[in-house]
Amino acid sequence: MKSLAIQQLTAESFAPYGRVIEHLDHPCTKSGPGWVCFSPVDFMLPDAPLGVGMVHCERVPEELEALERHVSREELLWTTTENLVMAVDLPIHLGDEYARPNADTTKVFLLKAGQAVILNRGTWHSPAFT
């Protein structure tokens, strides 16, 4: 078993895996009494139906058993109320159904409440955990 340190999430450190979205990186586009809007902060351009899911996150296990990937689409992960950790690996060999993630290139990132990431097509990833 390989132990992985949790990395700070920055646009530069996450670039091989996808994009980081933080509203503070973008100018306010609209506001009113009690609210501020930052839109758009990024774009996803699906060429297939866009699915939306919600995940209940639990405590990170001692050992990750598997990572998954989606070669046909990007994936948005947005943490709203809690900090989360997620393991990711490089999106390579997209056409190879026997490809597997590589423990030597896998990283674990801390996503702070309010942050979001858009995973590149084919980025290996774990579920997000608290």
Helices and strands as residue ranges (DSSP letters): E 6-8, H 11-14, E 18-21, G 23-25, E 30-32, E 35-37, E 75-78, E 84-89, E 107-111, E 116-119, E 124-125
